Amino acid sequence: MEHKLLLLTSDNDKYRELLASCHLPQIKLLGDDPKSILSADIWLAEPPLAAPLIGHARNMVWMQSTYAGVDPLVKPRLRRDYLLTNVKGIFGPLMSEYLFGYLLAHKREHQKYKSQQAEKIWRPGSFKTLQGQQLLLLGTGSIAQHIAKTAKHFGMHVTGINRGAKPTIGFDHVDRLANLPSHIAQADAIATILPSTPETRGILDAQTLSLMKQNAVLFNMGRGDVLDLDALFQQLHTNPEQHAILDVFNQEPLPQEHPIWSLNNVIITPHIAAPSFPEQVVEIFANNYHKLLNHEPLSNQVNFERGY
């Protein structure tokens, strides 16, 4: 049987080039015309591009997402009669670089010294170390585990939050989501890497954010809907010693009229903490394709009910 592959990405030419170098028997790479949507049984796709078209697919068997997050594809009214896999295991190092790059710059007061340099001022600041600091990670999956491992190199104490307080290697302590308020009050740095689920949406609301320590640093690197952005604006506006580094938002691009753009204690990045590199995605796709041919379970299958 010949499989027919449809590409739905923002860089189809790059993916075509990479796929041509792989040994993928019994597969035909289709063009970008509407007929391909009808006939393809395998999609290699970005979820936001695939979601509006998935209902038109007649022969859908398997979709390999190029993202870790598949939120647009697991909404209740969308079809679920196919295998959906995402990409995992490649984002931990990138997320860790992002978090510790900004966290160290904050603790070491990079911006202050850059400003002083412009005025030729020699004035030591208030150096802070990560040693002994409390890092709270909302999520304990592969990304969080990599961040936790990096944090231990800096001598940090790491607490993780997951659905059932399941013990996880690399964490000093793991607790359930219901106990988040008691942990957020103790954390020097907080990072959310949670998927979007009914249980996680809006958990960082005004009440929870109000519990943050006076000089806490908050990272949102998972899903935008975990955080109440309006509540965070109010929290940071009235607590200038607190800081936030935000990479994901409910609406992207973040609307220019949102007041959080103007806060000096906020850094906004355009969803760039951990991009999906085509080379890594194609490797995952190729491994899964061979499993499909051999009738083996595919790696990183998404549970439609859970949403991840």
C-alpha positions in Angstrom: 0.0 0.0 0.0 1.3 3.5 -0.9 0.8 6.2 1.7 0.1 9.8 0.6 1.8 12.5 2.7 0.5 16.1 2.9 2.7 18.9 4.3 1.0 21.8 6.1 3.8 23.8 7.6 5.2 27.4 7.2 8.3 25.9 5.7 7.2 23.2 3.3 10.2 23.6 1.0 12.6 22.8 3.9 10.5 19.8 4.9 10.5 18.5 1.3 14.2 18.8 1.2 14.7 16.9 4.5 12.2 14.2 3.7 13.9 13.5 0.3 17.0 12.5 2.2 15.2 10.0 4.4 14.5 6.4 3.5 10.7 6.4 3.5 9.4 3.5 1.4 5.9 3.3 0.1 5.2 7.0 0.4 4.2 9.7 -2.1 4.7 13.3 -1.1 1.7 15.3 -2.4 1.5 18.9 -3.6 -0.1 21.8 -1.9 -3.4 21.8 -3.9 -6.8 21.3 -2.3 -7.1 17.8 -3.8 -4.2 16.7 -1.6 -6.2 17.4 1.5 -8.9 15.0 0.3 -6.6 12.1 -0.6 -3.7 12.2 1.9 -3.8 9.6 4.7 -0.8 11.0 6.5 -0.3 14.7 7.4 2.9 16.3 8.7 1.4 19.6 10.0 1.4 22.6 12.2 -1.8 22.3 14.4 -3.1 25.9 13.7 -2.9 25.2 9.9 -4.3 21.7 10.1 -7.3 22.4 12.4 -9.5 24.3 9.9 -8.9 21.6 7.2 -9.1 18.4 9.2 -12.8 18.0 8.6 -12.2 17.7 4.8 -9.8 14.8 5.0 -11.4 11.6 3.6 -8.6 9.1 4.2 -6.9 10.5 7.4 -5.0 7.8 9.3 -2.2 9.6 11.1 -1.1 13.2 11.7 2.4 14.0 13.0 2.3 17.5 14.6 5.4 19.6 14.2 4.6 21.2 17.6 4.5 19.8 21.1 1.2 21.6 21.8 -1.8 20.4 19.8 -4.5 22.5 21.4 -6.2 23.5 18.1 -6.7 19.8 17.2 -8.2 18.5 20.5 -11.2 20.8 20.8 -14.4 18.9 21.6 -16.2 19.2 18.3 -13.2 18.2 16.1 -12.9 14.7 14.7 -10.8 12.2 16.6 -10.9 9.2 14.2 -7.2 9.2 13.5 -3.8 8.8 15.3 -2.3 12.1 16.4 1.3 12.3 17.5 3.3 15.3 18.7 7.0 16.1 19.2 8.7 15.5 22.5 12.1 15.2 23.9 13.6 18.1 21.8 12.5 21.1 23.8 14.1 20.5 27.2 17.5 22.0 26.4 15.9 25.0 24.5 13.5 25.8 27.3 16.3 25.5 29.9 18.5 27.9 27.9 15.6 30.4 27.8 14.7 30.2 31.5 18.2 30.3 32.9 19.4 32.9 30.3 16.7 35.4 31.6 16.9 34.3 35.2 20.7 34.7 35.5 20.5 38.0 33.7 17.9 39.2 36.2 19.8 37.9 39.3 23.1 39.3 38.0 21.5 42.7 37.2 22.7 42.8 33.6 20.4 45.7 32.6 21.6 47.8 35.5 25.3 47.4 34.5 24.5 48.1 30.9 22.8 51.4 31.9 25.7 52.3 34.2 28.2 51.6 31.4 26.4 54.1 29.1 27.1 56.8 31.8 30.6 55.4 32.7 29.5 54.7 36.3 31.5 52.1 38.4 29.0 51.0 41.1 28.7 47.4 42.3 25.1 46.3 42.6 23.3 43.8 44.9 24.5 40.4 43.6 22.2 37.5 44.0 23.0 33.8 43.6 20.8 31.0 42.5 22.3 28.7 45.2 19.6 27.8 47.7 16.8 29.5 45.7 13.4 27.8 45.4 12.3 27.0 41.8 8.7 25.9 41.3 7.9 24.1 38.1 4.3 23.7 37.1 4.6 20.5 35.1 7.0 17.6 35.6 7.2 16.2 32.0 10.4 15.9 29.9 10.9 19.7 29.5 10.4 20.3 33.2 12.8 17.4 34.1 15.5 18.9 31.9 15.0 22.3 33.6 15.1 20.7 37.0 18.4 19.0 36.2 19.9 22.3 35.1 18.6 24.0 38.3 20.3 21.4 40.4 23.7 22.4 38.8 23.1 25.9 40.2 22.3 24.5 43.6 18.5 25.3 43.5 15.8 23.5 45.4 13.2 22.3 42.9 9.5 21.6 43.5 7.3 20.2 40.8 3.5 20.3 40.4 1.6 17.6 38.5 -1.9 16.0 38.4 -1.4 13.4 41.0 1.8 14.4 43.0 3.6 11.6 41.1 7.2 11.4 42.3 9.6 12.4 39.5 13.3 12.0 39.2 15.2 15.3 39.5 12.7 17.0 41.8 13.2 17.6 45.5 9.5 17.5 46.0 6.4 16.9 43.9 2.9 18.0 44.8 -0.6 18.1 43.2 -2.2 21.2 41.5 -4.6 21.7 44.4 -1.7 22.6 46.7 -0.2 25.2 44.3 -0.9 28.2 46.6 1.3 27.0 49.4 4.2 26.4 47.1 3.9 29.6 45.1 4.3 31.6 48.3 7.7 30.0 48.9 9.1 30.2 45.4 11.8 32.6 44.2 11.2 31.6 40.6 8.1 30.1 39.1 7.8 28.5 35.6 4.7 27.1 34.1 5.2 24.4 31.4 1.7 22.9 31.7 -0.4 21.7 28.8 -3.8 23.4 28.2 -6.5 21.3 30.0 -9.7 22.1 31.8 -7.8 21.6 35.1 -5.0 24.0 34.2 -6.8 26.9 32.5 -6.6 30.0 34.6 -4.9 28.5 37.5 -2.6 31.5 37.8 -5.4 33.8 38.6 -5.4 37.0 40.7 -5.8 35.2 44.0 -2.9 32.8 43.3 -0.6 35.5 41.8 -1.2 37.7 44.9 0.7 35.0 46.9 4.0 35.5 45.1 7.0 36.5 47.1 8.0 40.2 46.9 10.9 39.6 44.5 9.6 36.5 42.7 10.2 35.9 39.0 7.4 34.3 36.9 8.0 32.5 33.6 5.1 31.4 31.3 6.5 29.1 28.7 3.8 26.5 28.3 0.3 27.6 27.3 -1.1 31.1 27.4 -4.4 30.2 29.0 -2.8 28.9 32.2 -2.3 32.6 33.1 -4.8 35.4 33.7 -2.8 38.1 31.9 -5.0 41.0 33.1 -4.6 39.8 36.7 -0.8 39.6 36.2 -0.7 43.2 34.9 -2.4 44.4 38.0 -0.1 42.3 40.2 3.1 43.5 38.6 1.9 47.1 38.3 1.4 47.3 42.1 4.5 45.1 42.9 7.4 46.5 40.9 9.9 44.2 42.6 8.3 41.2 41.0 9.1 40.3 37.4 7.7 38.2 34.6 9.1 36.8 31.5 6.3 35.8 29.1 6.6 33.8 25.9 3.1 32.5 25.3 -0.3 34.2 25.3 -4.0 33.5 24.8 -4.0 35.7 21.8 -0.9 35.7 19.6 0.5 38.2 18.6 -0.2 39.9 21.9 -2.5 42.8 21.1 -0.6 46.1 21.0 -3.2 47.8 23.2 -2.6 45.4 26.2 -1.1 47.5 29.0 1.4 44.8 30.0 3.6 45.8 27.1 4.5 49.0 29.0 5.7 47.5 32.3 9.4 47.8 33.1 9.3 44.6 35.1 8.0 42.4 32.2 9.9 40.9 29.3 7.7 39.8 26.4 9.1 37.4 23.7 7.1 36.3 20.6 6.7 32.5 21.4 10.4 31.8 20.6 11.5 29.9 23.8 11.7 26.5 22.0 11.0 26.5 18.2 10.4 23.2 16.4 13.5 22.7 14.2 12.5 20.9 10.9 15.6 18.6 11.2 14.4 17.3 14.6 10.8 17.0 13.5 11.6 15.0 10.4 13.7 12.6 12.5 10.7 12.0 14.8 8.4 11.7 11.8 10.6 9.1 10.0 10.9 7.0 13.1 7.1 7.0 13.6 6.6 6.3 9.9 8.6 3.1 10.1 6.6 2.1 13.1 3.4 2.6 11.2 4.7 0.4 8.4 5.6 -2.3 10.9 2.2 -2.0 12.7 4.0 -0.9 15.9 2.6 1.7 18.4 3.6 5.2 17.4 5.7 7.4 19.8 4.2 10.4 21.4 0.6 9.6 20.8 -1.8 12.3 22.0 -4.7 11.4 24.2 -7.6 13.4 22.8 -9.5 13.5 26.2 -6.5 14.8 28.1 -5.4 17.1 25.3 -1.7 16.1 25.4 
